[in-house]
Amino acid sequence: MKTTEGQGPPVKYGSIKPGYHKDGDIMIGGIVTMRDLIISKPPSYTTLPTWNYIYFFHEENYFDYLAFVSAVEEINNSSELLPNITLGLHLYESYLNPFFVFGAAMSIFTGMDTWVPNYRCKTSGTLAAIIEGLTSEQSSQMSNMFRMYHYPQFISTMISGKVWITKTELNVEKPYIKNNTLSFSIVKKKIPSFTKFIQEVNFTLFPNDHFTNEWWTGLCDSQCPKYIKRSCSSDVKLSDVLPCKTNYIGKSNSVYNAVYALAHALHDMLMSGSRNITRSREMWKLSDYLPWKLHRYLKIVHFKNNLNEDIFFDANRDLNTAYNIISQVYLPNGVQHYEIVGSYNPYAFQGQDFIINEKAIVWERSFTQTPPQAKCSESCPPGFRKLTRESEPICCFDCIPCPQGEISNQSDMDNCVKCREDHWPNHERDTCILKPTVFLSYEETVGIALTTSSIFLFLINTIILGIFISYRDTPIVRANNQGISYILLISLMICFLCSLMFIGHPEPVTCILRNTTFGMTFSVSLSSILAKTITVVMAFHATKPGSKLRKWMGSRISYTIILSCSLFQCILCLIWLFTAPPFPYLNMQSETGSILIECNEGSMIAFYCVLGFLGFLAGISFIIAFLSRNLPDSFNEAKYITFSMLVFCSVWITFIPTYLSTRGKYMVAVEIFAIQASSAGLLGCIFMPKCCMILLRPDMNSRKYLTKNN
């Protein structure tokens, strides 16, 4: 194709018709839609372009225009809202056409019908914001321009494209609407002051307004009931023909609320930091703040309108509102009928936010599929949460159980709620219940077994002590250091009994006593065995001629060893109790779903020092007994001590890794078992052979046998 520059006159696409302008200190821009403009024949670019238009006139949208005027007049007449400030209006029509939308926006920015980008021709008032009701695509395009000029944009978008569920503000020609079309409509509420304004308004008040003339012409040409008598002269009040379009009055309350929201935000901005406003101060603030600093006040605006409804912006910066669900029905005579079949209010309580009456919906006869569902997924019951499916609508989701430790007590919860630390979900995971407490009690099997074994070993120990007391004058008892044997047996009896303090509900007293008592009694037992071992060694070496150990023979050295070792252990326990004593502790981390009541050792260093000293005594006793195991002795005392220390050390060496690897009440059970096993090892290895000699071999428990053996 060949083109020649300059041939043919320039063709103007269109022109912006004059809008409605009313001066004020603060200007509000508005873009309304009264007509759709459709290009019936696009240019072919092969001939001189000609533009053919088709207009679809929407008479009901004129009420949006009147809502602008009514709300502004009410605010200007108010002594409480924006006192000493006059709001002005600058309204243009969009025609739902990008060219006219852009032109209308630029005319509002520049302040006159002939516009120049980035230049303001009007100086009477400062533009605060723009309120518009365009399609979502056009609103998105305009938002870039509004953002460039830093102006707040009030959007009430329409839905573009052919959809199953739409808005009633979307006008589609009759051939494309069937009985299976549902639509969303803002709940229409008639504001008394606005209704009064409409009934009293006279068109002569707007002599230069092209909106009024076009709307009035369209109203006269509309299909009103024939019994309504009306005149098309310009001096007739709107109330004379109001019954024709009275059902459209309530839909303009969103425009009414938007103007009031802007006014309240302006009022909050101007009143910030002061209760009184002077006109000079206001004008200074307007020039300094508008429009970019108005956004912050719009986000937090909250007021009650004339219907005593709370008006505010939600997290998505949308005015809070409710919607009716409308079923569009065509009657057999071709008349379109609207039926309210439900409602949707995102700000209502759960369960009341979406209400639908399926029986009231009239579906197209050719429609045989399953009726569309409000959600493509079934509701998630309590105990589950929603997991949105990727690349699918927000109403499509999967229900997954709440994770461990969390609940959901309502249907369709997006997130589960974590229970308090001392609570745990029930089986259904819809309620938090108090965690059960866990400790080693006397009622459970392990507690009963350990208690029984402790009492049994205590009785065995008591019997052995009774035997030694009964046969105290026999050689076998006298030869084994009678006093030390009594001390050892009594300390072992206390060891068996102290294990009972580890069973039952931990209390402050039992937590303090159980480990300290265990440490003290075991130190007495081990120091007694050490004294016995040293006595055996000294007795052998003292019999040699010229030995200096003869003067150390006797019970004095043995009691000194027992007393000094026990005193050192007592000092360690006192330091432990005065620095960081043991205390009851609620452990909520070790066992899932339960509270473990245990004794916290307080200072682990002190605890391991006490155990370490016991290990030191056991190690020294084992080494000395092992080295002296072959010394001549009538009753093999050194061998028995060696074997008992071997059992003792084996038990406690095994205890350490087992104790560190267990948790909860079983850790306590391991400690009790170690105490009982090591004590039983000492009792059995040292005293059981002697008891067998006393009771079963009385011939060996005589001076004659002792003299013969020596």
PyMOL commands that set and color helices and strands:
alter all, ss='L'
color gray80, all
select helices_A, chain A and resi 59-76+98-110+136-149+174-176+192-200+203-205+210-221+238-240+242-244+246-271+279-289+292-299+358-360+445-470+475-478+482-502+508-542+548-552+555-579+604-627+637-661+665-696+698-700+703-709
alter helices_A, ss='H'
color red, helices_A
select strands_A, chain A and resi 20-22+26-32+35-39+53-57+87-93+126-132+153-155+165-167+181-186+302-304+310-312+323-330+336-344+354-356+384-388+397-401+406-407+417-418+423-425+432-434+437-438+583-587+595-600
alter strands_A, ss='S'
color yellow, strands_A
deselect
rebuild
show_as cartoon
